[in-house]
Each structure stands twice: as structure tokens, then as C-alpha cells.
Amino acid sequence: MSLLTELSEHLPGRAHGPGTTEYDAGRTVFAGVGEPAAVVRPHTADEVAAAVAHAAADGLSIAVRSGGHGQLPVDDGLVIDLAEFDTIEVGDDGLATLGPAAHWGDVAAALAPRGLGISSGDTRQVGVGGLLLGGGIGWLVRTYGLTIDALREVELVTAAGEVLTVNSESHPELFWALRGGGGNFGVVTRFTVQASPVDGLVGGSIHFDRSEVPTVLRSWREVMRAGGDEFNSTIMLMPPMGPEMPGGLQAGIALRGSEGELHELLAPLLALPSVTKVDLAPIAYGDLLEDAPPGRPPFQFVGGNGFAPELTDELLEAVAAAYARDVPTMALLRALGGAFSRVDADATAIAHRGAEALVVVNGVLPADAEPELVAAVKAGSDAALASTTGSYGGFEANRSDEITASMYPPATLERLRRVKAEVDPGNSFRRNHNIRPA
Ligand SMILES: Cc1cc2nc3c(=O)[nH]c(=O)nc-3n(C[C@H](O)[C@H](O)[C@H](O)COP(=O)(O)OP(=O)(O)OC[C@H]3O[C@@H](n4cnc5c(N)ncnc54)[C@H](O)[C@@H]3O)c2cc1C
């Protein structure tokens, strides 16, 4: 009997194969379109449990789809598409109950009338599920920490088909692992997250040409250091990609404070001769978010990211040098510290809490670039990141044991592997930054 027929018997009306809209929706993710054996679209946690138990009994790998902005296309096994779990409810205490397939843009819109928000990613279409399990570095990371720092509880379907309520008192070690350990421990069907005030924001962007990159980066660092927890910023270095896209630097800014404070804080940056455009004004949290492109751009990004304990002059010069190389290169520096750094390194699975910034450096190459060129560009990107430690899995499109090992310090990874051995000894949930059972 085919997998689809078997699943249809267990879960009538929930299993979908080729030629159906549900199959097409479940197999399509930001990174491309796969050809899984079947897509299951459950409506309840018990139906998720039935699908998981069936796949685990057959030794099938399970791919979980929430917002579809992290999963790679799946060409075998089962996709559990959580599209039906997209509710957003907010209590008077600001506790938000979120379905994993809700999108962060919709969460921002639902919380806005109360002056509340949840610091999540920068992009509206990214899903609650993948971002929340991976960490969540958002616009207000210095003000409120990572998205996982606001997580209070989840409902989890384990590989054994149990439905657990997991929080700091019930299954505390599993709750620790779920905050940063990704989709390794089961299927989350509900998240409870504490929202925070996001009223009184001012922000927007400052654009620079490419004439004095090291000076801009140093000035940005000083401004960022002078600002407190309420000041958040990312600076992006975009390569020239043709006449329509001349490249340049763009600092994204968000401050909970007044326009006067913002201009005072940014004065050294605004005074630089390479400033080409300033766009700063009062802004709603939801308007800080951007729309994702319709799918992954047709390039390969060759490099990686790392947490910078300190933004030294040497590191900034190395990033500027990588940006100036012959190969188009994009880089990004996101200010951390503040509330992000006040969380103990062992309180969640994201341990690099002492970092001053997250740094991303990627060469942008055609998908079919020669392996020698790819290797040379990778070596150049890695050299620019040499003084950083660890990496953030959310910004790593590829999957390998080496990448997983780079995401966690050895003791954190060992602890994650012990939790994995408890709840998923057969590694049913392996289509992710995989943590192998201890
Ligand atoms: C355009 C773009 C912008 C981004 N911007 C940011 C950003 O600003 N900040 C940031 O921190 N990250 C950012 N990311 C990374 C993003 O957080 C991850 O890719 C995340 O996994 C996407 O979540 P999703 O639910 O949309 O993805 P999905 O593809 O649905 O899920 C990704 C993976 O997460 C796991 N998973 C998802 N839902 C569940 C669940 N309910 N139960 C168990 N496991 C689950 C699975 O392993 C799955 O393979 C961005 C990604 C993209 C593509």
C-alpha cells in the first residue's frame, strides 16, 4: 500500500498527493519546490501525533512546514504542513498565543492596536514556528532580547506521539532545548509569547555611497555603543548588481525615544560626506518589517556568519576588505548587547550572549559557479569572519554537521544531544540543523 493510501486511512481528508492544491502548498518553500511522498495537513495536535507516529513507525523522515522560510525543498519522506495552525490570540496581560504557521507581519498587525509587539525577524512572511525555535533576531533585539527570550510555553507533539505542555516548570530541560535548538525535538503546535510595548518608536534608514566604507563602519560602531538598550541598528553593505542596483551602505535604525534624541545620537553618522539619503521619522513597529522576495534569489551566497565578541578595528577593516573584493559581496552587521546579553549563556540554547554584534559576510555567485571559484570566495568570507565565534543557524541556508557544530559551544551541543536522545532517539526530526541523539 502506498504511503498516501496508508495515511489517508489513518487521517481521512488530511493526506494529500500530487495534483492537489494542498500538496503544492506543502511542498513549496522559500528555497524552492520539492517532491515529497505526501503532504499531511492536520487540524489538531492529535492529528499531528497520528501523522508523526505513522512516519516514525515507517522510519520516514518528517519535514515540518510552518511559514516555509527555513525548510529546504523535500524530495522524499513526509511533509507535515501546519497551515491550519495559524491563529493569533492576545490576552489582557499581553500574552500572545500563536499558531506556528502565523506570519510575523500578521502578529505585528494583531498586537499593534494595544501598542505591543514581539521582537521577531525583519520580514513579514517568515513563520512563527521556525524563527521561534531557532532563536529570533529581530529589530528590537537590544531592547527585548531574542524572540525565544519572550517564549513562555509551547505545546509539543513528540516523536512518540505524546502531546506535552512544555514550560520552565513542566519539562524544563526540554523547554531549554526548544529555545534555540530548532525543530529537533518534535512538532510545536502552539507557542505562548510575552509581547512588549513598542509604542514611541522612531527610525528608518540612512544611506551611504561606497566611498568611505571603513569610516562609516567605525562611526556606526561608535554610535551603536553610545546608544542604550532602546537603540537598535543593522548596517548592510550591498554590492553593485547592475545599473538599477548601484550598491552602497544602508543603516537601519529603530529607537524607542524622541526624534530629537535620535538625531543627537546619530549626529556623527549623519555628518559623514558619504551620506546620500536620510529617511528617519516616527514609525510603527510593523512598518519596520519588510516583505520577503517571492523566492530565494537565483544566486548562491558563499560565506557565513558569526558572533563578534567585540567589533575591533581589525574586524571592521576585514569586512570592508571582503566587500571591496572583485566578487560581489554583501555583508551585514547587527548590533547586539543590551537585553540580548543580559540573558545567561546557559539559560537557552543560544549561548553567544556576550556578543557585541552578529556579522554576516557572503560572496554572491551564480548558482553554477565553478567549484574552485566557490572555494576561493568561501575562504575570503571566512577570513573576514575569523575573529567571530559560533554562528546563527537562522542565517545558514545550508545544512551539515559542521554547521550545526558551529552554532553551539561544545557543552551546549552535548546538552542538546542528551535532550534529543530522550525525546527523539530515532532522529525522526532530522530535516533541520540536525542535532544527533547522544
Ligand atoms: C527572507 C528571510 C528573512 C529572514 N529574516 C530573519 C530575521 O530577521 N531574523 C531571524 O532570526 N531569522 C530570519 N530568517 C531566518 C528564519 O528565522 C528561519 O529560516 C526560520 O526557520 C523560518 O521559519 P518558518 O516557520 O518560516 O520556516 P519553515 O520552513 O516552516 O521551518 C523551518 C524549520 O523550522 C522547523 N520548524 C518550523 N516550524 C516548526 C514547528 N512548528 N515544530 C517543529 N519544528 C518546526 C523545522 O525544522 C523546519 O524545517 C529569515 C529567513 C528568510 C528566508
The ligand as an SDF file (V2000), in Angstrom:
LIG
                    3D

 53 58  0  0  0  0  0  0  0  0999 V2000
   13.7030   36.2780    3.7680 C   0  0  0  0  0  0  0  0  0  0  0  0
   14.1340   35.7680    5.1200 C   0  0  0  0  0  0  0  0  0  0  0  0
   14.3490   36.6930    6.1530 C   0  0  0  0  0  0  0  0  0  0  0  0
   14.7380   36.2470    7.4150 C   0  0  0  0  0  0  0  0  0  0  0  0
   14.9550   37.1570    8.4170 N   0  0  0  0  0  0  0  0  0  0  0  0
   15.2640   36.7300    9.6710 C   0  0  0  0  0  0  0  0  0  0  0  0
   15.4630   37.6610   10.7410 C   0  0  0  0  0  0  0  0  0  0  0  0
   15.3750   38.8870   10.5600 O   0  0  0  0  0  0  0  0  0  0  0  0
   15.7550   37.1750   11.9610 N   0  0  0  0  0  0  0  0  0  0  0  0
   15.8530   35.8260   12.2090 C   0  0  0  0  0  0  0  0  0  0  0  0
   16.0920   35.4490   13.3500 O   0  0  0  0  0  0  0  0  0  0  0  0
   15.7100   34.9250   11.2100 N   0  0  0  0  0  0  0  0  0  0  0  0
   15.4260   35.3530    9.9650 C   0  0  0  0  0  0  0  0  0  0  0  0
   15.2950   34.4450    8.9500 N   0  0  0  0  0  0  0  0  0  0  0  0
   15.5340   33.0260    9.2340 C   0  0  0  0  0  0  0  0  0  0  0  0
   14.2620   32.3540    9.7360 C   0  0  0  0  0  0  0  0  0  0  0  0
   14.0450   32.6660   11.0960 O   0  0  0  0  0  0  0  0  0  0  0  0
   14.3670   30.8370    9.6040 C   0  0  0  0  0  0  0  0  0  0  0  0
   14.6260   30.4960    8.2750 O   0  0  0  0  0  0  0  0  0  0  0  0
   13.1100   30.1380   10.1100 C   0  0  0  0  0  0  0  0  0  0  0  0
   13.3560   28.7470   10.1930 O   0  0  0  0  0  0  0  0  0  0  0  0
   11.9000   30.3780    9.2300 C   0  0  0  0  0  0  0  0  0  0  0  0
   10.7510   29.9260    9.8840 O   0  0  0  0  0  0  0  0  0  0  0  0
    9.4940   29.4010    9.0480 P   0  0  0  0  0  0  0  0  0  0  0  0
    8.4800   28.9050   10.0120 O   0  0  0  0  0  0  0  0  0  0  0  0
    9.0810   30.4260    8.0500 O   0  0  0  0  0  0  0  0  0  0  0  0
   10.1770   28.2330    8.2400 O   0  0  0  0  0  0  0  0  0  0  0  0
    9.8000   26.7000    7.9240 P   0  0  0  0  0  0  0  0  0  0  0  0
   10.4790   26.4250    6.6260 O   0  0  0  0  0  0  0  0  0  0  0  0
    8.3490   26.4450    8.0180 O   0  0  0  0  0  0  0  0  0  0  0  0
   10.5290   25.9380    9.0790 O   0  0  0  0  0  0  0  0  0  0  0  0
   11.9320   25.8920    9.1460 C   0  0  0  0  0  0  0  0  0  0  0  0
   12.3550   24.7460   10.0260 C   0  0  0  0  0  0  0  0  0  0  0  0
   11.9770   25.0010   11.3700 O   0  0  0  0  0  0  0  0  0  0  0  0
   11.4640   23.8300   11.9720 C   0  0  0  0  0  0  0  0  0  0  0  0
   10.0590   24.0760   12.3300 N   0  0  0  0  0  0  0  0  0  0  0  0
    9.2510   25.0400   11.8260 C   0  0  0  0  0  0  0  0  0  0  0  0
    8.0840   25.0330   12.4560 N   0  0  0  0  0  0  0  0  0  0  0  0
    8.1380   24.0440   13.3530 C   0  0  0  0  0  0  0  0  0  0  0  0
    7.2300   23.5430   14.3140 C   0  0  0  0  0  0  0  0  0  0  0  0
    6.0220   24.0900   14.4850 N   0  0  0  0  0  0  0  0  0  0  0  0
    7.6000   22.4760   15.0780 N   0  0  0  0  0  0  0  0  0  0  0  0
    8.8210   21.9190   14.9180 C   0  0  0  0  0  0  0  0  0  0  0  0
    9.7340   22.3720   14.0390 N   0  0  0  0  0  0  0  0  0  0  0  0
    9.3880   23.4140   13.2650 C   0  0  0  0  0  0  0  0  0  0  0  0
   11.6300   22.7110   11.0040 C   0  0  0  0  0  0  0  0  0  0  0  0
   12.8660   22.0660   11.2630 O   0  0  0  0  0  0  0  0  0  0  0  0
   11.6930   23.4290    9.6730 C   0  0  0  0  0  0  0  0  0  0  0  0
   12.4920   22.7480    8.7440 O   0  0  0  0  0  0  0  0  0  0  0  0
   14.9210   34.8530    7.6610 C   0  0  0  0  0  0  0  0  0  0  0  0
   14.7110   33.9450    6.6150 C   0  0  0  0  0  0  0  0  0  0  0  0
   14.3140   34.3900    5.3630 C   0  0  0  0  0  0  0  0  0  0  0  0
   14.1280   33.3880    4.2760 C   0  0  0  0  0  0  0  0  0  0  0  0
  1  2  1  0
  2  3  1  0
  2 52  2  0
  3  4  2  0
  4  5  1  0
  4 50  1  0
  5  6  2  0
  6  7  1  0
  6 13  1  0
  7  8  2  0
  7  9  1  0
  9 10  1  0
 10 11  2  0
 10 12  1  0
 12 13  2  0
 13 14  1  0
 14 15  1  0
 14 50  1  0
 15 16  1  0
 16 17  1  0
 16 18  1  0
 18 19  1  0
 18 20  1  0
 20 21  1  0
 20 22  1  0
 22 23  1  0
 23 24  1  0
 24 25  2  0
 24 26  1  0
 24 27  1  0
 27 28  1  0
 28 29  2  0
 28 30  1  0
 28 31  1  0
 31 32  1  0
 32 33  1  0
 33 34  1  0
 33 48  1  0
 34 35  1  0
 35 36  1  0
 35 46  1  0
 36 37  1  0
 36 45  1  0
 37 38  2  0
 38 39  1  0
 39 40  1  0
 39 45  2  0
 40 41  1  0
 40 42  2  0
 42 43  1  0
 43 44  2  0
 44 45  1  0
 46 47  1  0
 46 48  1  0
 48 49  1  0
 50 51  2  0
 51 52  1  0
 52 53  1  0
M  END
$$$$
